[in-house]
Amino acid sequence: MLTRRVAHILAAQRSSVDQMAESTAPRARMLLQRCVHARLQIGRGLVIYVCFFKGATEDMLPKMVSSLLNQRLCEGPSGGLVSVLEAGGSVLVVPQATLGGRVKGRAMQYHGNIGKEEGLQLYSRFVSLCQAQLGPAGGAQGAGAEAEVKHGTYGNRQVLQLDTNGPYTHLMEF
C-alpha cells in the first residue's frame, strides 16, 4: 500500500515537472555573433541567426528585436562594449533552423521547429522590425556609421562568409 502511494506521488511530481518544462520551453532561439565583416555585405555589427519553435507568435517579436539590438556586444570607440544601435553597426539576419535540432542517436531531429509558412511570416516581420529600429528613423547613433539590415532567404540553403574578431558568440532564447 505504501509503495503504491509513493509511486503515485512520484508520478504526480514527474507530471508537474513535465508541465513546467513545457510551459518554460523557449519559443525562439537566436545566436548573435559579433563580426568585423560578413558577406551579404555588411560592415561591423552583428550576425543574428534565427530559429523559431512551435508556439512562437508575432507578439513576442518587438521584445526580441529590442533585446537583441540593445545588448552591449559591439566594441565602442573607447574599447568598451556598446549596443549595435549605439555603435551604428549593421545587422545580418540569417534564418537557421538547425538551431532547433535535438540529437537522437546519431541523427538530428527538428520536430520542435515551427512550420515553414508560419516561420516565414515571423522571420519577415522580425527583419522588418530590425529595419525599423536600425533605420534612420529608428535611431542608429554611431558617428558617421552607415547602419543597415541585410537578411538571408528563409527556407533556402545559403553560403555565408564571416570574419569575426573573437570567438564572440551568444545564444539567447525567448
Disulfide bonds with the S-S distance in Angstrom:
none
